Amino acid sequence: MQQFTNPRFVYHGEDALSTLKKLKGKKAMICIGGGSIKRNGFLELIEKNLKEAGFVTKLFEGIESDPSVETVNKGAAAFQEFQPDWIVAVGGGSPIDAAKAMWVKYEYPDITFEQMCTPFGLPEMRKKARFCAIPTTSGTGTEVTAFAIITDYQKGIKYPMADFEITPDVAIVDPALVQKLPAKLVAFTGMDALTHNIEAYVSTAHSCYTDAMALHSIRMIQESLVYSYAGDPEARSAMHDAQCLAGIAFSSGLLGIVHSMAHKTGAAFKNGHIIHGAANAMYLPKVIKFNAGRREIALRYAQIADAINLGGSTVCDKVDNLIGFCRRLNTELNIPMAIQSYGEGGLKVEAGKGIVPEDEFQAKLSDIAANALTDACTGCNPRPINQKQMEQMLKCCYYDEDVLF
């Protein structure tokens, strides 16, 4: 038996934010990251809509990119003081993910972080509050997923929370929120969404329900991502819907080792973070090649290539064409191909001049590989992988070498 889970309501399209007026409750805690949501006037509109619905609101702000255990604990304490019956999380993946973790700590103050990170081990939620997610980027899909990523900076590891209990009750996917996104963010989040779809389609947990969402979203991304990067308003609206569909696909279809490696390399190096979407974009072509080493998995990738008309007369041709498609997108979106070319903030630099020196990478390789093997996403990768292979995979991702194993 398999499970397919969505939020109860997904409101999308023009003026979707007005549906906040339909929520019923007394107190709403609004969680945000930086100041762009304020500068663009959307926070004021959100507060206005909630007040029209009869809510008293309180703001928790300053959630950082790659939210920390410390931020989660601070937010949970604010929740305990205010006692909201709705949590409204607004932003990219980081504020929404952090708010999910805060929500768990609010409902169960004595739960440990280790218990929270046990896959599908959370107790029943919604004893105190329900959850509304409003994405302001087009990539993570966290507004419709059962996942959240929290970073332990002391250990240098990103931990994925995974449980259908933290799937939001309401998702509001309003395209107005993404029209002013910086192009670089459009690129990284767009490739994150593409990775969600491709990994969900070949995952051991895929189903006909998740396949339908993933393939349609891939078609939309093929048609819209490059134009969205260039600033086209209609393409940005399309990508906002496409990333939500990708979120629905992977929330039930789950992911694979692209995400495992992205989670464990993101905060591992001392000179800076590897942005999650950029990591996925760099690692995806390598993982496709590795997984396609098994015929039955190669056939799944070939189906994706056929769905977006990439051509090819054999299964191998189609897999190679899919890899080429992903690499061409990286080129068009100015994303590095390898860790050694990853500069500060995702800037593409000369090989060997990136933020991760070769000696640091080699010194940490074994530990990163071991951590990636235990990541929650590894279990549904369609081809099993061992420590030696994971180390080889990471080397290919660092040097942009062919996967031959």
C-alpha positions in Angstrom: 0.0 0.0 0.0 1.2 3.5 -0.8 0.1 7.0 0.4 -0.5 10.1 -1.6 -0.9 13.3 0.6 -1.6 16.9 -0.2 -2.6 20.0 1.8 -6.4 20.1 2.2 -6.5 23.3 0.1 -4.1 24.7 -2.5 -5.1 28.2 -3.7 -3.3 29.3 -6.8 -3.4 32.0 -9.4 -4.0 35.7 -9.4 -5.2 37.2 -6.0 -4.7 33.9 -4.2 -3.6 35.8 -1.1 -7.2 37.0 -0.6 -8.1 33.5 0.5 -6.5 34.3 3.9 -9.8 36.0 4.6 -11.4 32.5 4.7 -9.3 31.2 7.5 -11.1 30.7 10.8 -9.3 31.3 14.1 -8.2 33.9 16.7 -4.5 34.2 16.6 -2.0 33.9 13.7 1.7 33.9 14.0 3.3 35.1 10.8 6.8 33.8 10.1 9.1 35.5 7.6 12.8 35.7 6.6 14.3 38.9 5.4 12.8 42.3 4.5 11.8 41.8 0.8 8.3 40.6 1.8 7.9 44.0 3.7 9.5 46.1 1.0 7.2 44.7 -1.7 4.1 45.4 0.4 3.0 41.7 0.8 3.4 41.5 4.5 1.0 44.4 5.0 -1.5 42.7 2.6 -1.2 39.4 4.5 -1.7 41.1 7.8 -4.7 43.1 6.4 -6.4 39.9 5.1 -5.9 38.1 8.4 -7.3 40.9 10.4 -10.3 41.0 8.1 -10.8 37.3 9.0 -10.8 38.3 12.7 -7.2 37.3 13.7 -4.9 39.0 16.1 -1.4 38.7 14.4 2.1 38.6 15.7 5.3 38.6 13.5 8.3 36.3 13.9 11.0 37.6 11.5 14.6 37.2 10.7 14.6 33.5 9.8 17.9 32.9 8.0 18.7 31.0 4.9 19.4 27.4 5.9 17.6 27.8 9.3 19.4 26.6 12.4 18.4 24.6 15.4 18.8 27.8 17.5 16.3 29.7 15.3 13.8 26.9 15.6 14.1 26.9 19.4 13.7 30.7 19.5 10.6 30.6 17.3 9.0 27.8 19.3 9.4 29.9 22.5 7.7 32.8 20.7 4.9 30.4 19.8 4.5 29.2 23.4 4.2 32.8 24.5 1.6 33.9 21.9 -0.4 30.6 21.6 -1.5 30.9 18.0 -4.1 28.7 16.5 -2.8 29.3 13.0 0.8 29.5 11.8 1.3 31.5 8.5 4.7 30.9 7.1 5.8 33.2 4.2 8.9 33.0 2.2 11.3 30.6 0.4 12.0 27.2 1.7 13.9 28.4 4.7 11.2 30.4 6.6 8.5 27.7 5.8 10.8 24.8 6.8 11.8 26.6 10.0 8.1 27.3 10.8 7.3 23.7 10.4 10.0 22.7 12.9 8.8 25.5 15.3 5.3 24.1 14.9 6.4 20.7 16.1 8.2 22.1 19.1 5.2 24.3 19.9 2.8 21.3 19.9 5.4 19.0 21.7 7.8 21.2 23.8 9.7 18.2 25.2 10.4 16.6 21.9 14.1 16.4 21.1 15.6 17.4 17.8 16.7 13.8 17.2 13.1 12.6 17.6 11.9 15.3 15.2 14.4 14.1 12.6 13.3 10.4 12.8 11.7 9.8 9.4 7.9 9.5 9.7 8.1 9.3 13.4 6.3 12.5 14.6 3.3 12.3 16.9 -0.1 13.6 15.8 -0.1 17.3 15.0 -2.8 20.0 15.1 -3.5 19.8 18.8 -2.8 23.5 19.1 -2.5 25.0 15.6 -2.9 24.6 11.9 -0.4 25.6 9.2 -0.7 27.9 6.1 2.3 28.1 3.8 2.8 30.9 1.3 5.9 30.5 -1.0 7.8 33.5 -2.4 10.2 31.5 -4.5 9.6 28.9 -7.2 11.5 25.8 -6.3 11.3 24.1 -2.9 7.7 23.1 -3.0 7.7 23.0 0.8 4.2 24.6 0.9 2.8 21.2 -0.1 5.4 18.8 1.2 6.0 16.6 4.3 9.5 17.8 4.6 11.7 20.5 6.2 15.4 21.0 6.3 17.1 22.3 9.5 20.9 22.9 9.8 23.1 22.0 12.7 25.9 24.4 12.2 28.1 23.0 15.0 28.1 19.6 13.2 28.0 21.1 9.7 25.1 18.9 8.6 21.6 19.6 7.2 18.9 17.4 8.6 15.7 16.6 6.7 12.6 16.3 8.7 10.1 13.9 7.0 6.6 13.2 8.1 3.1 13.7 6.6 2.1 15.3 9.9 3.9 18.5 8.8 2.2 18.8 5.4 0.6 22.2 5.5 -3.2 22.5 5.8 -3.3 25.3 3.3 -1.0 26.4 0.5 -1.3 29.7 -1.2 0.6 29.9 -4.5 0.2 33.5 -5.7 2.3 34.4 -8.8 2.5 38.1 -7.7 5.0 37.1 -5.0 7.7 35.9 -7.4 7.6 38.6 -10.1 10.5 40.5 -8.6 12.8 37.6 -7.7 16.5 38.0 -8.6 17.5 36.0 -11.7 20.0 33.9 -9.7 17.4 32.8 -7.3 15.1 31.9 -10.2 17.8 29.7 -11.6 18.7 27.9 -8.4 15.1 27.3 -7.3 14.0 26.3 -10.8 16.7 23.6 -10.9 15.7 22.4 -7.5 12.1 21.9 -8.8 13.4 20.0 -11.8 15.5 17.8 -9.5 12.4 17.1 -7.4 10.5 15.9 -10.4 13.3 13.7 -11.9 14.1 12.1 -8.5 10.5 11.5 -7.7 9.9 9.9 -11.1 12.6 7.3 -10.6 12.3 6.8 -6.8 11.4 3.4 -5.4 8.3 5.2 -3.9 6.9 6.6 -7.1 3.3 5.8 -8.2 1.0 6.7 -11.1 -0.2 9.6 -9.0 3.3 11.1 -8.5 4.4 10.2 -12.0 1.6 12.3 -13.5 2.5 15.4 -11.4 6.3 14.9 -12.1 6.0 14.6 -15.9 3.7 17.5 -16.3 5.8 19.7 -14.1 9.0 18.7 -16.1 7.2 19.8 -19.3 6.3 23.2 -17.7 9.8 23.7 -16.5 11.3 22.9 -19.9 8.9 25.5 -21.5 9.3 28.2 -18.8 12.5 28.2 -16.7 14.8 29.9 -19.1 12.2 32.6 -19.9 11.5 33.0 -16.2 15.2 33.5 -15.6 15.1 36.3 -18.2 12.2 37.9 -16.3 9.1 37.0 -18.4 6.0 37.5 -16.2 4.0 34.7 -17.7 6.9 32.3 -17.4 7.4 33.3 -13.7 3.7 32.5 -13.1 4.1 29.1 -14.8 7.2 28.2 -12.8 5.4 29.0 -9.6 2.7 26.5 -10.5 5.3 24.0 -11.8 7.4 24.0 -8.6 4.2 23.4 -6.6 3.4 20.4 -8.7 6.9 19.1 -8.2 6.4 19.5 -4.5 3.3 17.4 -4.7 5.2 14.8 -6.7 8.1 14.4 -4.4 6.2 14.7 -1.1 4.6 11.3 -1.8 7.1 10.0 -4.4 10.2 10.9 -2.3 13.7 11.7 -3.5 17.2 10.2 -3.9 20.9 10.8 -3.6 21.0 14.1 -5.4 19.3 15.5 -2.4 21.3 13.4 0.0 24.5 14.8 -1.3 23.1 18.4 -1.4 22.0 18.1 2.2 25.4 16.9 3.4 27.6 19.2 1.3 25.6 22.4 1.8 27.0 23.4 5.2 30.1 21.2 5.3 32.8 23.6 4.2 34.3 26.5 6.2 34.4 29.2 3.5 30.7 29.3 2.7 27.5 27.3 2.0 26.7 25.6 -1.3 23.2 26.8 -2.1 20.8 23.9 -2.2 19.4 24.4 -5.7 22.8 25.0 -7.1 24.1 21.8 -5.5 21.1 19.8 -7.0 21.8 21.3 -10.4 25.5 20.3 -10.3 24.9 16.8 -8.9 21.8 15.8 -10.9 23.6 14.8 -14.2 26.0 12.6 -12.3 23.3 10.8 -10.4 21.3 10.2 -13.6 24.3 8.5 -15.1 24.9 6.4 -12.0 21.3 5.3 -11.6 21.0 4.5 -15.3 23.6 1.8 -14.8 20.6 -0.4 -14.2 18.4 -1.1 -17.2 15.1 -0.8 -15.5 16.0 2.7 -14.1 17.4 3.8 -17.5 14.0 3.0 -18.9 12.4 5.5 -16.5 14.8 8.2 -17.5 14.2 7.4 -21.1 10.5 8.0 -20.5 11.2 11.5 -19.2 13.3 12.2 -22.3 10.4 11.0 -24.5 7.9 13.2 -22.5 9.9 16.3 -23.3 10.8 15.3 -26.9 14.6 15.1 -26.4 15.0 12.4 -29.1 17.2 9.4 -29.2 16.9 6.0 -30.9 18.0 3.9 -28.0 17.5 4.0 -24.2 21.2 5.0 -23.8 20.8 7.8 -26.3 17.7 9.1 -24.4 19.5 9.0 -21.0 22.4 10.8 -22.5 20.0 13.4 -24.0 18.4 13.9 -20.6 21.8 14.5 -19.0 22.6 16.9 -21.8 19.4 18.7 -21.3 20.2 19.2 -17.6 23.7 20.4 -18.3 22.5 22.8 -21.0 20.1 24.3 -18.5 23.0 24.8 -16.1 24.9 26.7 -18.8 21.9 28.8 -19.8 21.2 29.7 -16.1 24.9 30.4 -15.4 25.2 27.6 -12.8 28.6 25.9 -12.1 29.0 22.4 -13.3 31.1 21.2 -10.4 32.0 22.0 -6.8 35.5 23.2 -7.7 33.9 25.9 -9.9 31.4 27.0 -7.3 32.1 30.5 -6.1 30.6 32.6 -3.3 26.8 32.9 -3.6 26.8 30.4 -6.5 28.9 32.4 -8.8 30.6 30.3 -11.6 34.3 30.7 -11.3 37.5 29.1 -12.8 38.0 25.5 -11.8 39.9 25.3 -8.6 39.1 28.9 -7.6 35.8 28.1 -5.8 34.9 28.3 -2.1 35.8 24.6 -1.5 39.5 24.0 -1.7 40.6 20.6 -3.0 42.5 19.7 0.2 39.4 20.5 2.4 37.2 18.5 0.1 39.5 15.5 0.2 39.9 15.7 4.0 36.1 15.7 4.5 35.1 13.4 1.7 34.8 10.2 3.8 32.6 11.8 6.4 30.4 13.6 3.9 29.9 10.3 2.1 29.0 8.5 5.3 26.5 11.2 6.3 24.9 11.2 2.8 24.4 7.4 3.0 22.4 7.9 6.2 20.3 10.8 4.8 16.6 10.2 4.7 16.6 10.6 0.9 19.0 7.8 0.2 16.6 5.0 1.0 14.4 5.7 -2.0 17.2 6.1 -4.5 16.5 3.5 -7.2 20.0 2.1 -7.3 21.7 1.2 -4.0 25.0 2.9 -3.2 27.8 2.1 -0.8 30.4 4.2 0.9 33.1 3.7 -1.8 30.6 4.6 -4.6 29.3 7.6 -2.7 32.9 8.9 -2.4 33.4 8.3 -6.1 30.2 10.1 -6.8 31.2 13.1 -4.8 34.6 13.2 -6.5 32.8 13.3 -9.9 30.7 16.2 -8.6 33.8 18.0 -7.4 35.9 17.6 -10.6 33.0 17.3 -13.1 34.2 13.8 -14.2 32.2 11.1 -16.0 30.5 8.5 -13.8 31.9 5.2 -15.0 30.9 2.9 -12.1 
